Amino acid sequence: MIWTGLLDALHHMLSIDVALGLLGGAILGYLIGSIPGLSSSIGIALLIPFTYSLSPVTSIVLLVTLYMATEYAGAIPAILMNTPGVPAAAVTALEGYPMRLRGEAGTALTMSILSAGFGSICATLMLIACSTWIASVALAFGPVEYFAIALLGLSMVSSLSGDSMLKGFMALFFGLGVAMIGTDPMDGTPRYVLTDSLLSGVPFIPALIGLFALSSVFTLVETSAESPAPLQAVPEISGQLGLMRPHLGTLLRSTVLGFLVSVIPGHGATISAFISYAFQKRLSKHPETFGKGNPEGLIASEAAANASVPGALAPMLSLGIPGSASTAVLIGALTLHGVQPGPLLFTRNPEIPFSIFIALIVTMPFMVALGLGGIRLWVKVTAVPRSVIAGLVGAMCLLGSYASMNDMFAIWTTIVFGILGYFLHKVRIQPAPIVLALILGGMTESNFRRSLMASGGNYATFVTHPVGVICAVLALLVFLMPFLRRKPQRPALVR
């Protein structure tokens, strides 16, 4: 069956329509990903109407390629302007933007695209090898396992706290409080809802744009008289691969971690990037340099974020369960073409999954070449005066925020969180713990309460599930690790 499906997919891939789909998806993905607020799920949804007249293979190749290109392209404005093009790029901005301020924009962009390419290709090979059985393991997870995984993710927030653990946990609890706004996930009761627009909770993308992008606009306006460090020479394409040799271990770890995290339905590039970044900071010999332009953090986030694309496709193709918001939209696109994702997909329509596998592998080298070739063009953006950049970024923030919801409430949300992010920057509180709490807060609460309901209120249920126990122990170790790693200062000798 595998060889039959592969040959059938190769037959379809050799057509001019599919080749144009690959090219168009990569270019459109770069365009959409570089605009703050237009995530891959929005880009896929916008493009679906234009695929009605295309064949199912051409349509899915176009949309999957766009999905993959968008996840990388979000790193471009994140590095150059501290404006994440996609939510996962917020992690990249933590290290990429400080590198740009040091005059290392070319190096940061080079590392990001090479990390993205490595993560995507390796994760695609893992997807081909285990797309059926690894997704079935994730399907067996219940609310106890999901709660334990969410708890593990929250425990990693200490790695994103900056210099002060106290400030980090203040940001975490604030984010958890914001995550509670909206409708109760169990009984539907409104909580802290001041307007009907908050019934579904605080919109994530506008809040993210405000915390990271609009707050940086205020800072740019404040420092518009200053000039960033002059750009260093952009490395030649022929010598760029050498930049990654010292970080091969980081690439491999982050790719595997990003793939495995995103295989669990509901997890995507953002959670994968945050967890990989936090994990790499734990392993680093110089964790104090994270947040100040450490290439390890940039590589970890980009490799994991792009490895999450094949990871999220695994449950979609094998079980018909979306692994992320973007794959949920992809399921809708396939359904419109009469193709039903799930266990029977590899039997009834083998050309679909195998075309996706080939597209992911074939397109990535082209995307890497396109990314490396455009570095000299993108670094020229840094020569634009800060006042001009602030105006353009501010306009893109508000436009992207409105496009994410088609509602003025999104713009007001962006403005409020932008002001909040600006004041957090003033008191040196990292916004990353707030973002992670917004992502994991709802999942933590809902699965905790579902676990208790299923067990009749018996708290012992949390220690009777092996996966849950393992994740809880890991969460405790991760929480205690910063305290264990601190070396007690030796008193000075009195002479």
VMD Tcl script that draws the C-alpha trace (Angstrom):
set ca {
  {0.00 0.00 0.00}
  {2.85 2.38 0.84}
  {4.58 1.97 -2.50}
  {1.30 2.22 -4.40}
  {0.38 5.42 -2.60}
  {3.87 6.86 -3.12}
  {3.83 6.13 -6.88}
  {0.35 7.59 -7.20}
  {1.43 10.70 -5.34}
  {4.52 11.08 -7.55}
  {2.29 10.88 -10.61}
  {0.19 13.76 -9.30}
  {3.21 15.78 -8.15}
  {4.69 15.83 -11.66}
  {1.79 17.87 -13.01}
  {2.23 21.58 -13.72}
  {-0.74 22.47 -11.49}
  {0.84 20.89 -8.41}
  {4.21 22.51 -9.19}
  {2.52 25.91 -9.37}
  {0.71 25.08 -6.12}
  {4.04 24.41 -4.41}
  {5.52 27.67 -5.69}
  {2.41 29.73 -4.95}
  {2.01 28.29 -1.47}
  {5.61 29.12 -0.52}
  {5.43 32.70 -1.80}
  {2.01 33.39 -0.28}
  {3.16 31.83 2.97}
  {6.13 34.18 3.16}
  {3.82 37.13 2.48}
  {1.13 36.15 5.00}
  {3.57 35.11 7.72}
  {5.43 38.40 7.56}
  {2.26 40.40 8.30}
  {1.50 40.48 12.04}
  {-1.91 39.04 12.87}
  {-2.30 36.94 9.73}
  {-1.51 33.48 11.07}
  {-1.37 30.31 8.99}
  {-4.94 29.39 9.95}
  {-6.19 32.77 8.70}
  {-4.15 32.45 5.51}
  {-5.50 28.95 4.82}
  {-9.06 30.09 5.48}
  {-8.65 33.06 3.13}
  {-7.28 30.84 0.37}
  {-9.84 28.01 0.54}
  {-12.39 29.79 -1.72}
  {-9.77 29.96 -4.47}
  {-9.20 26.18 -4.38}
  {-12.74 25.15 -5.35}
  {-11.79 24.73 -9.00}
  {-8.53 22.88 -8.23}
  {-8.04 19.14 -7.75}
  {-7.85 17.80 -4.17}
  {-4.12 17.08 -4.48}
  {-3.30 20.54 -5.85}
  {-5.45 22.19 -3.19}
  {-3.96 20.36 -0.23}
  {-0.39 20.81 -1.52}
  {-1.01 24.55 -1.94}
  {-2.50 24.91 1.54}
  {0.06 22.72 3.35}
  {2.95 24.55 1.67}
  {1.41 27.84 2.70}
  {1.06 26.49 6.25}
  {4.73 25.54 6.39}
  {6.02 28.79 4.83}
  {3.88 30.95 7.10}
  {5.29 29.38 10.25}
  {8.82 30.33 9.19}
  {8.06 33.73 7.68}
  {6.73 34.98 10.99}
  {10.35 35.04 12.18}
  {11.29 37.77 9.67}
  {9.42 40.70 11.30}
  {10.04 39.14 14.73}
  {13.80 39.46 14.22}
  {13.87 42.75 12.34}
  {11.14 44.69 14.18}
  {10.26 42.65 17.30}
  {6.87 42.08 15.68}
  {5.93 38.38 15.51}
  {4.32 37.56 12.19}
  {2.76 34.43 13.75}
  {2.22 33.65 17.47}
  {5.11 31.15 17.65}
  {7.53 33.79 16.39}
  {7.08 35.65 19.68}
  {9.61 33.19 21.13}
  {12.01 33.85 18.25}
  {11.75 37.58 18.93}
  {13.11 37.07 22.45}
  {16.56 36.34 21.00}
  {16.35 37.43 17.38}
  {15.52 41.08 18.04}
  {18.39 41.61 20.52}
  {20.70 40.08 17.89}
  {19.37 42.55 15.35}
  {20.04 45.44 17.77}
  {23.65 44.22 18.01}
  {23.93 44.42 14.25}
  {23.56 40.67 13.70}
  {20.31 40.68 11.72}
  {21.82 38.70 8.85}
  {23.15 36.02 11.19}
  {19.82 35.79 13.04}
  {17.83 35.44 9.81}
  {20.27 32.85 8.48}
  {20.05 30.77 11.64}
  {16.28 31.00 11.70}
  {15.74 29.74 8.14}
  {18.32 26.96 8.46}
  {16.79 25.87 11.78}
  {13.33 25.95 10.20}
  {14.49 23.86 7.26}
  {16.24 21.31 9.44}
  {13.28 21.01 11.81}
  {10.74 20.69 9.04}
  {12.57 18.04 7.00}
  {13.51 15.88 10.01}
  {10.00 16.13 11.43}
  {8.56 15.16 8.05}
  {10.66 11.99 8.08}
  {9.33 11.24 11.56}
  {5.80 11.90 10.30}
  {6.25 9.40 7.47}
  {7.72 6.80 9.83}
  {5.10 7.00 12.56}
  {2.08 8.95 11.34}
  {-0.31 6.14 12.28}
  {0.71 4.69 15.63}
  {2.09 7.79 17.36}
  {-1.18 9.67 16.84}
  {-3.15 6.76 18.28}
  {-1.12 7.09 21.49}
  {-2.10 10.76 21.75}
  {-5.74 9.82 21.14}
  {-5.64 7.58 24.22}
  {-4.88 10.55 26.48}
  {-7.66 11.55 28.83}
  {-8.25 14.72 30.87}
  {-5.80 13.62 33.59}
  {-2.97 13.31 31.06}
  {-3.83 16.63 29.43}
  {-3.93 18.36 32.82}
  {-0.52 16.92 33.72}
  {0.95 18.07 30.40}
  {-0.47 21.56 30.90}
  {0.96 21.63 34.43}
  {4.35 20.65 33.04}
  {4.14 23.50 30.56}
  {3.26 26.01 33.28}
  {6.17 24.84 35.42}
  {8.53 25.74 32.59}
  {7.41 29.36 32.84}
  {10.18 29.96 35.39}
  {12.65 29.70 32.52}
  {10.92 32.61 30.80}
  {10.95 34.86 33.85}
  {14.09 36.82 33.09}
  {16.26 37.91 35.99}
  {13.55 37.68 38.67}
  {11.59 34.53 39.48}
  {9.14 36.59 41.53}
  {8.33 38.86 38.60}
  {7.97 35.82 36.36}
  {5.40 34.21 38.62}
  {3.57 37.53 39.00}
  {3.24 37.60 35.22}
  {2.15 33.94 35.20}
  {-0.67 34.45 37.70}
  {-1.78 37.60 35.93}
  {-1.99 35.63 32.68}
  {-3.95 32.86 34.38}
  {-6.38 35.46 35.71}
  {-6.87 36.87 32.22}
  {-7.37 33.33 30.88}
  {-10.35 32.90 33.24}
  {-12.26 35.74 31.57}
  {-15.09 34.46 29.40}
  {-17.54 31.59 29.61}
  {-17.02 28.81 32.15}
  {-15.86 25.74 30.15}
  {-18.08 23.37 32.15}
  {-21.39 25.09 32.92}
  {-21.32 28.05 30.50}
  {-21.58 30.72 33.22}
  {-20.05 34.10 32.23}
  {-17.02 35.05 34.33}
  {-15.64 38.59 34.61}
  {-17.41 39.50 31.36}
  {-17.72 43.29 31.11}
  {-18.92 43.20 27.51}
  {-20.43 40.59 25.21}
  {-17.20 40.56 23.18}
  {-15.49 38.85 26.14}
  {-17.90 35.90 26.28}
  {-15.42 33.79 24.31}
  {-12.50 35.09 26.36}
  {-9.77 37.63 25.70}
  {-8.82 37.24 22.01}
  {-5.37 35.68 21.90}
  {-3.92 37.13 18.68}
  {-4.81 40.77 19.46}
  {-3.45 40.33 23.00}
  {-0.24 38.82 21.62}
  {0.20 41.61 19.07}
  {-0.31 44.18 21.82}
  {2.09 42.61 24.32}
  {4.94 42.08 21.86}
  {4.41 44.37 18.87}
  {2.50 47.47 19.89}
  {4.48 47.78 23.12}
  {7.65 47.80 21.03}
  {6.13 50.62 18.94}
  {5.84 52.75 22.07}
  {9.44 51.92 22.94}
  {10.58 52.77 19.39}
  {8.85 56.14 19.60}
  {10.52 56.77 22.94}
  {13.98 55.90 21.59}
  {13.53 57.19 18.03}
  {16.45 59.57 18.46}
  {18.80 56.67 19.11}
  {20.33 54.52 16.37}
  {20.75 50.74 16.57}
  {24.17 49.18 16.24}
  {25.47 49.21 12.66}
  {24.90 46.02 10.75}
  {27.76 43.62 10.44}
  {28.54 42.10 7.08}
  {25.89 39.63 6.00}
  {27.50 36.18 5.68}
  {27.81 34.74 2.21}
  {25.39 31.95 1.31}
  {28.26 29.55 0.64}
  {29.49 29.85 4.24}
  {26.18 30.04 6.09}
  {25.88 26.33 6.87}
  {28.93 26.63 9.08}
  {26.94 28.76 11.51}
  {24.91 25.72 12.55}
  {27.70 23.23 13.24}
  {28.13 24.16 16.95}
  {24.37 23.87 17.49}
  {23.64 20.46 15.99}
  {22.58 19.04 19.36}
  {20.17 21.93 19.92}
  {18.69 21.37 16.46}
  {18.11 17.66 17.05}
  {16.62 18.08 20.55}
  {14.35 20.93 19.55}
  {13.12 19.15 16.42}
  {12.17 15.98 18.29}
  {10.59 17.95 21.14}
  {8.62 20.20 18.80}
  {7.33 17.23 16.83}
  {6.29 15.20 19.87}
  {4.56 18.12 21.59}
  {2.56 19.06 18.48}
  {1.44 15.48 17.84}
  {-0.83 15.83 20.90}
  {-4.06 17.37 19.53}
  {-4.57 20.95 20.62}
  {-0.87 21.73 20.87}
  {0.75 23.67 18.08}
  {3.75 25.72 17.06}
  {3.44 28.25 19.87}
  {3.48 25.74 22.72}
  {6.21 23.73 20.96}
  {8.39 26.82 20.60}
  {7.87 27.92 24.22}
  {8.62 24.48 25.66}
  {11.67 23.95 23.46}
  {13.01 27.41 24.31}
  {12.52 26.83 28.04}
  {14.09 23.39 27.83}
  {17.13 24.73 26.00}
  {17.54 27.46 28.60}
  {17.53 24.78 31.30}
  {20.33 22.91 29.54}
  {22.40 25.96 28.69}
  {25.62 26.62 30.56}
  {24.84 30.35 30.37}
  {21.08 30.73 30.99}
  {21.59 34.35 32.03}
  {22.29 35.26 28.39}
  {18.83 34.16 27.23}
  {16.65 37.11 26.33}
  {19.76 39.08 25.37}
  {20.44 37.60 21.94}
  {21.51 34.00 22.56}
  {21.52 32.05 19.27}
  {20.65 28.80 21.09}
  {17.25 30.18 22.06}
  {16.53 31.34 18.52}
  {17.52 27.98 17.03}
  {15.50 26.04 19.60}
  {12.32 28.02 19.01}
  {12.52 28.00 15.20}
  {13.39 24.29 14.89}
  {10.55 23.32 17.25}
  {7.99 25.68 15.70}
  {8.60 24.35 12.20}
  {8.81 20.73 13.35}
  {5.32 21.24 14.76}
  {3.85 21.50 11.25}
  {4.43 17.80 10.39}
  {3.63 16.95 14.02}
  {0.20 18.60 13.86}
  {-0.50 16.85 10.55}
  {-0.04 13.38 12.14}
  {-3.33 13.21 14.07}
  {-5.14 15.01 11.25}
  {-4.12 12.50 8.59}
  {-4.28 9.36 10.72}
  {-7.32 10.01 12.92}
  {-9.11 13.01 11.49}
  {-8.34 15.00 14.63}
  {-6.87 18.48 14.14}
  {-3.51 18.88 15.82}
  {-3.71 22.67 15.61}
  {-5.99 25.48 14.49}
  {-4.44 25.41 11.03}
  {-5.00 21.68 10.58}
  {-8.61 22.17 11.68}
  {-9.02 24.51 8.73}
  {-7.22 21.99 6.51}
  {-9.76 19.33 7.50}
  {-12.50 21.68 6.33}
  {-10.68 22.20 3.03}
  {-10.34 18.44 2.46}
  {-13.99 17.86 3.35}
  {-15.05 20.43 0.75}
  {-13.21 18.34 -1.85}
  {-14.92 15.13 -0.73}
  {-11.90 13.74 1.15}
  {-12.36 12.61 4.76}
  {-9.19 12.54 6.92}
  {-8.91 9.58 9.26}
  {-7.77 5.96 9.45}
  {-9.27 5.13 6.03}
  {-7.51 8.00 4.27}
  {-4.42 5.90 3.52}
  {-6.64 3.27 1.88}
  {-9.25 5.33 0.02}
  {-7.17 8.37 -0.97}
  {-3.49 7.43 -0.52}
  {-2.42 10.15 -2.96}
  {-3.44 12.82 -0.40}
  {-1.14 11.94 2.55}
  {1.76 10.89 0.33}
  {1.46 14.10 -1.72}
  {1.68 16.02 1.54}
  {4.81 14.07 2.54}
  {6.49 14.78 -0.79}
  {5.42 18.44 -0.75}
  {6.92 18.99 2.70}
  {10.26 17.52 1.63}
  {10.46 19.04 -1.86}
  {9.34 22.54 -0.89}
  {11.66 23.07 2.06}
  {14.93 23.34 0.05}
  {13.21 25.88 -2.19}
  {12.01 27.80 0.87}
  {15.48 27.76 2.40}
  {16.99 29.08 -0.84}
  {14.30 31.76 -1.03}
  {14.89 32.69 2.59}
  {18.68 32.85 2.30}
  {18.51 34.73 -0.97}
  {16.28 37.38 0.54}
  {18.42 38.09 3.60}
  {20.26 40.98 1.99}
  {16.92 42.53 1.10}
  {15.38 42.05 4.54}
  {18.32 43.43 6.50}
  {17.91 46.72 4.60}
  {14.76 47.27 6.60}
  {16.97 47.98 9.61}
  {18.33 51.09 7.87}
  {14.88 52.71 7.98}
  {14.56 55.36 10.74}
  {12.92 54.12 13.92}
  {10.16 56.70 13.71}
  {9.14 55.39 10.28}
  {9.33 51.77 11.47}
  {7.18 52.65 14.49}
  {4.47 54.13 12.27}
  {4.48 51.20 9.85}
  {4.55 48.58 12.60}
  {1.77 50.35 14.50}
  {-0.41 50.39 11.39}
  {0.32 46.70 10.72}
  {-0.49 45.84 14.33}
  {-3.92 47.44 14.18}
  {-4.63 46.11 10.68}
  {-3.55 42.58 11.57}
  {-5.49 42.68 14.81}
  {-8.67 43.76 13.04}
  {-8.15 41.11 10.34}
  {-7.94 38.38 12.98}
  {-11.52 39.00 14.17}
  {-13.11 41.58 11.82}
  {-14.15 43.46 14.95}
  {-13.16 46.79 16.48}
  {-12.94 45.05 19.85}
  {-9.75 43.37 18.61}
  {-8.14 46.76 18.07}
  {-9.07 47.94 21.55}
  {-7.67 44.70 22.98}
  {-4.40 45.27 21.13}
  {-4.15 48.84 22.44}
  {-4.83 47.81 26.05}
  {-2.28 44.99 25.97}
  {0.16 47.24 24.13}
  {0.05 49.78 26.97}
  {0.34 46.92 29.48}
  {3.35 45.49 27.63}
  {5.02 48.91 27.59}
  {4.74 49.29 31.37}
  {5.88 45.69 31.89}
  {8.98 46.56 29.87}
  {9.56 49.57 32.14}
  {9.54 47.41 35.28}
  {11.49 44.62 33.56}
  {8.77 41.97 33.63}
  {8.88 39.59 30.67}
  {5.59 39.26 28.73}
  {6.35 35.64 27.75}
  {4.92 34.11 30.99}
  {1.65 35.95 30.37}
  {1.41 34.54 26.85}
  {2.15 31.01 28.02}
  {-0.51 31.34 30.74}
  {-3.04 32.51 28.16}
  {-2.27 29.43 26.07}
  {-2.29 26.84 28.85}
  {-4.70 28.40 31.33}
  {-7.91 27.19 29.72}
  {-6.55 23.71 29.07}
  {-5.33 23.39 32.66}
  {-8.65 24.40 34.21}
  {-10.96 22.45 31.92}
  {-9.01 19.18 32.13}
  {-8.61 19.49 35.92}
  {-12.34 19.83 36.37}
  {-13.14 17.10 33.83}
  {-10.81 14.74 35.70}
  {-12.64 15.39 38.97}
  {-16.05 14.99 37.35}
  {-15.05 11.68 35.78}
  {-13.72 10.36 39.10}
  {-16.63 11.60 41.22}
  {-14.46 14.21 42.95}
  {-11.72 11.74 43.88}
  {-8.36 13.54 43.81}
  {-6.57 10.19 43.80}
  {-7.29 9.97 40.08}
  {-4.27 12.21 39.44}
  {-1.87 9.60 40.85}
  {-3.41 6.54 39.21}
  {-2.54 7.44 35.61}
  {1.10 6.68 34.71}
  {1.46 9.45 32.12}
  {-0.04 11.96 34.51}
  {2.30 10.91 37.33}
  {5.37 11.14 35.08}
  {4.41 14.61 33.87}
  {3.67 15.77 37.44}
  {7.08 14.57 38.65}
  {8.78 16.29 35.71}
  {6.84 19.47 36.48}
  {8.08 19.41 40.08}
  {11.67 18.86 38.97}
  {11.46 21.65 36.41}
  {9.99 23.97 39.05}
  {12.74 23.20 41.57}
  {15.63 23.20 39.10}
  {16.30 26.98 39.22}
  {16.63 26.79 43.00}
  {18.85 23.68 42.86}
  {21.15 25.24 40.27}
  {21.79 28.34 42.35}
  {25.18 28.12 43.95}
  {25.29 29.36 47.54}
  {27.65 32.27 47.89}
  {30.62 31.54 50.06}
  {31.23 34.04 52.85}
  {34.29 36.14 52.52}
  {37.25 35.14 54.68}
  {38.05 37.45 57.52}
  {41.69 38.12 57.78}
}
mol new
graphics top color blue
foreach p $ca { graphics top sphere $p radius 0.5 }
foreach p [lrange $ca 0 end-1] q [lrange $ca 1 end] { graphics top cylinder $p $q radius 0.2 }
display resetview
